[in-house]
Amino acid sequence: MVGETKAILYGFWLSSCSWRVRAALHLKRVPYVERNVDIVKERSQLTQEFEAINPTQKMAARSWNQWL
């Protein structure tokens, strides 16, 4: 649905932290979208754009109340 509020999960598919957050969101039935952050080849977590989302630059990060 357009304009629906969802959580945004920034994660890497092999990250155990991302898997735990994903499982918790499913368990609690929290609607979310996932944005991939490549922490291996591109090291995207070290960019200034990701630092604005998560200043510690660690996985996984989430953002609440984002309009999609």
Rosetta blueprint (number, residue, H / E / L):
1 M L
2 V L
3 G L
4 E L
5 T E
6 K E
7 A E
8 I E
9 L E
10 Y E
11 G E
12 F L
13 W L
14 L L
15 S L
16 S H
17 C H
18 S H
19 W H
20 R H
21 V H
22 R H
23 A H
24 A H
25 L H
26 H H
27 L H
28 K L
29 R L
30 V L
31 P L
32 Y E
33 V E
34 E E
35 R E
36 N E
37 V L
38 D L
39 I L
40 V L
41 K L
42 E L
43 R L
44 S H
45 Q H
46 L H
47 T L
48 Q H
49 E H
50 F H
51 E H
52 A H
53 I H
54 N L
55 P L
56 T L
57 Q L
58 K L
59 M L
60 A L
61 A E
62 R E
63 S E
64 W E
65 N E
66 Q E
67 W E
68 L L
